[in-house]
Amino acid sequence: MESAGTIAVWVTFTVDVCSSITIDYCDSPATPTSVYIVLHSGCPCATSIANTAIDWDGCPGAEGHPAITWKSMQPDTYAYPVYSDPLDAAIGPYTLTVNGVAGQTPPPNDDCAFAPTIVGAGAWPFDTTCCTRNPMHPLASSPDCVDSTEGDTAPDADIWFLWEATTEVSGTVCVSLCEGTAYDAVLAVYDTTDCALVSLGNEIACNDDSCATSGGPSEVELTGVLSDASYLIRVGGWNNAGGPGILTITAGRCSELPILGADDCADAEPILCGDAWLVDLDDKTSDPTDPNIVCYYEPPSPANNTAWFLFTATEDSVEIQTCNSPDPETLDTLAVLWPMAVCGEFIPCSEIACSEDACGPDDYTWLSKFCATVTPGETYYVEIASFAGGGNAWPALIEVTCPCP
């Protein structure tokens, strides 16, 4: 873990070529209780670079001695702070070893100016290992798309493609990294072919972690694509993440992004037993006619950013959950099963089931799960909502199981 203790000494080293860097405590006579997990591009305390991975058992034969890895480190001189705090019994002595494994030369399209032209539908392999961020575009991604360690909102280690739409691949188009990309990849599309004009003003899509895996790849769904239009596509990584992947472009909606829940109760969309849908609560609104919810943290109160579904029972019970949603450490959901009623005229406190803060990873149990008794053949409303709106509304994965496990 990273600790906010004092710094005893700084260790500096120089990287000559793009490399994967590991700092280990394998030869230390003392077992470190806390270590820093950041490098700095300068000393002291210049731009910080968070670790790619830390393995507390990374030293064979030295249990509890960690090895910390940073991938795709560009040529530079780096400084590493050694933690020291008597209260943690973390005062050494320590022996640090710095190892580097040379990476690879990035492809030409590491620079937007050399983006290859790709046409229509297809799958294009790539590798962003050792790619850099184009310095021309430090702020060219939406703030709600990626939170960079640089303090701005641009994906790191990016490469570029110039995509030409066709008659067969226009209108609604899916641009995806879900298949074949294993790292935390960020995807953005810009309505321009001129690298010098890339900006937030012409960003038409941007996403991080939309493939139903927190810390995983992304995809975006474009609408209104003209058959004779061209777009710049940017593939980057969160926190300097990179590696091999596949960019896939297909006509139609993204298979990993099913039809989203309706924003209004009157437009509620059907959901079936066995369904698993991603619902983007961030684009939903809070309707003043929505009913109050008894399981709200401060009941009764209407929820925020509500999405509506219609569920027709085929068994005598149903389990509905958001437990496996992406980004469970930020998402806060409510899930409610309502009897059929006229939208806007739900009877207060008539919920059949209601759930908040029922599941999620340790220390972040803010997601929802309930098992409800239902009558086969009857139809019910399902409401999925955000607790606080805004800052707690992200894609939620809705899973329906019949009967309850």
VENUR-V740755 format. One record per residue. N is the residue number from 0. NEAR is the number of other C-alpha atoms within 8 Angstrom. Layout:
N_NEAR ; N_NEAR
This chain:
0_6 ; 1_7 ; 2_8 ; 3_4 ; 4_7 ; 5_7 ; 6_9 ; 7_8 ; 8_7 ; 9_11 ; 10_8 ; 11_8 ; 12_7 ; 13_8 ; 14_12 ; 15_7 ; 16_8 ; 17_14 ; 18_15 ; 19_13 ; 20_13 ; 21_12 ; 22_11 ; 23_13 ; 24_14 ; 25_14 ; 26_8 ; 27_12 ; 28_8 ; 29_7 ; 30_8 ; 31_12 ; 32_7 ; 33_10 ; 34_10 ; 35_10 ; 36_10 ; 37_10 ; 38_12 ; 39_14 ; 40_13 ; 41_10 ; 42_9 ; 43_7 ; 44_8 ; 45_8 ; 46_8 ; 47_11 ; 48_10 ; 49_10 ; 50_11 ; 51_10 ; 52_7 ; 53_10 ; 54_8 ; 55_10 ; 56_11 ; 57_11 ; 58_14 ; 59_7 ; 60_4 ; 61_8 ; 62_8 ; 63_10 ; 64_15 ; 65_14 ; 66_15 ; 67_13 ; 68_12 ; 69_12 ; 70_12 ; 71_14 ; 72_11 ; 73_11 ; 74_9 ; 75_8 ; 76_10 ; 77_13 ; 78_14 ; 79_10 ; 80_12 ; 81_11 ; 82_15 ; 83_11 ; 84_10 ; 85_7 ; 86_5 ; 87_7 ; 88_7 ; 89_12 ; 90_8 ; 91_10 ; 92_7 ; 93_10 ; 94_9 ; 95_10 ; 96_10 ; 97_8 ; 98_7 ; 99_8 ; 100_7 ; 101_8 ; 102_11 ; 103_8 ; 104_6 ; 105_10 ; 106_8 ; 107_7 ; 108_12 ; 109_17 ; 110_10 ; 111_11 ; 112_6 ; 113_9 ; 114_13 ; 115_8 ; 116_8 ; 117_8 ; 118_9 ; 119_12 ; 120_9 ; 121_8 ; 122_8 ; 123_7 ; 124_8 ; 125_8 ; 126_10 ; 127_15 ; 128_12 ; 129_16 ; 130_13 ; 131_9 ; 132_10 ; 133_10 ; 134_5 ; 135_5 ; 136_9 ; 137_10 ; 138_10 ; 139_11 ; 140_14 ; 141_12 ; 142_8 ; 143_5 ; 144_10 ; 145_14 ; 146_11 ; 147_12 ; 148_9 ; 149_7 ; 150_6 ; 151_10 ; 152_15 ; 153_13 ; 154_15 ; 155_13 ; 156_16 ; 157_15 ; 158_14 ; 159_15 ; 160_13 ; 161_13 ; 162_12 ; 163_12 ; 164_14 ; 165_11 ; 166_7 ; 167_7 ; 168_14 ; 169_13 ; 170_12 ; 171_13 ; 172_16 ; 173_15 ; 174_13 ; 175_12 ; 176_15 ; 177_10 ; 178_7 ; 179_8 ; 180_12 ; 181_9 ; 182_11 ; 183_13 ; 184_17 ; 185_16 ; 186_15 ; 187_14 ; 188_12 ; 189_13 ; 190_10 ; 191_11 ; 192_8 ; 193_6 ; 194_9 ; 195_5 ; 196_6 ; 197_13 ; 198_11 ; 199_9 ; 200_5 ; 201_9 ; 202_15 ; 203_9 ; 204_10 ; 205_13 ; 206_13 ; 207_14 ; 208_16 ; 209_15 ; 210_11 ; 211_11 ; 212_11 ; 213_10 ; 214_8 ; 215_14 ; 216_17 ; 217_15 ; 218_15 ; 219_14 ; 220_11 ; 221_12 ; 222_7 ; 223_7 ; 224_11 ; 225_9 ; 226_11 ; 227_8 ; 228_8 ; 229_11 ; 230_12 ; 231_14 ; 232_12 ; 233_11 ; 234_11 ; 235_15 ; 236_15 ; 237_13 ; 238_11 ; 239_10 ; 240_14 ; 241_17 ; 242_10 ; 243_12 ; 244_11 ; 245_12 ; 246_11 ; 247_13 ; 248_12 ; 249_11 ; 250_12 ; 251_9 ; 252_10 ; 253_13 ; 254_5 ; 255_8 ; 256_11 ; 257_9 ; 258_7 ; 259_9 ; 260_10 ; 261_11 ; 262_12 ; 263_10 ; 264_11 ; 265_5 ; 266_8 ; 267_14 ; 268_9 ; 269_8 ; 270_9 ; 271_8 ; 272_10 ; 273_8 ; 274_10 ; 275_8 ; 276_11 ; 277_14 ; 278_12 ; 279_11 ; 280_14 ; 281_10 ; 282_6 ; 283_10 ; 284_8 ; 285_9 ; 286_7 ; 287_5 ; 288_5 ; 289_9 ; 290_11 ; 291_11 ; 292_15 ; 293_10 ; 294_10 ; 295_12 ; 296_5 ; 297_6 ; 298_9 ; 299_9 ; 300_10 ; 301_9 ; 302_15 ; 303_11 ; 304_15 ; 305_16 ; 306_16 ; 307_16 ; 308_14 ; 309_12 ; 310_11 ; 311_12 ; 312_15 ; 313_9 ; 314_10 ; 315_10 ; 316_13 ; 317_16 ; 318_14 ; 319_12 ; 320_13 ; 321_14 ; 322_11 ; 323_8 ; 324_14 ; 325_12 ; 326_11 ; 327_15 ; 328_6 ; 329_7 ; 330_14 ; 331_13 ; 332_17 ; 333_17 ; 334_17 ; 335_13 ; 336_12 ; 337_12 ; 338_10 ; 339_7 ; 340_6 ; 341_6 ; 342_7 ; 343_8 ; 344_7 ; 345_9 ; 346_6 ; 347_8 ; 348_7 ; 349_8 ; 350_12 ; 351_9 ; 352_10 ; 353_13 ; 354_12 ; 355_14 ; 356_11 ; 357_10 ; 358_11 ; 359_11 ; 360_8 ; 361_5 ; 362_4 ; 363_9 ; 364_10 ; 365_13 ; 366_17 ; 367_15 ; 368_14 ; 369_11 ; 370_10 ; 371_10 ; 372_7 ; 373_10 ; 374_10 ; 375_9 ; 376_7 ; 377_8 ; 378_10 ; 379_12 ; 380_13 ; 381_12 ; 382_13 ; 383_11 ; 384_13 ; 385_16 ; 386_11 ; 387_10 ; 388_10 ; 389_6 ; 390_6 ; 391_12 ; 392_15 ; 393_9 ; 394_12 ; 395_13 ; 396_14 ; 397_13 ; 398_11 ; 399_13 ; 400_12 ; 401_12 ; 402_9 ; 403_9 ; 404_5
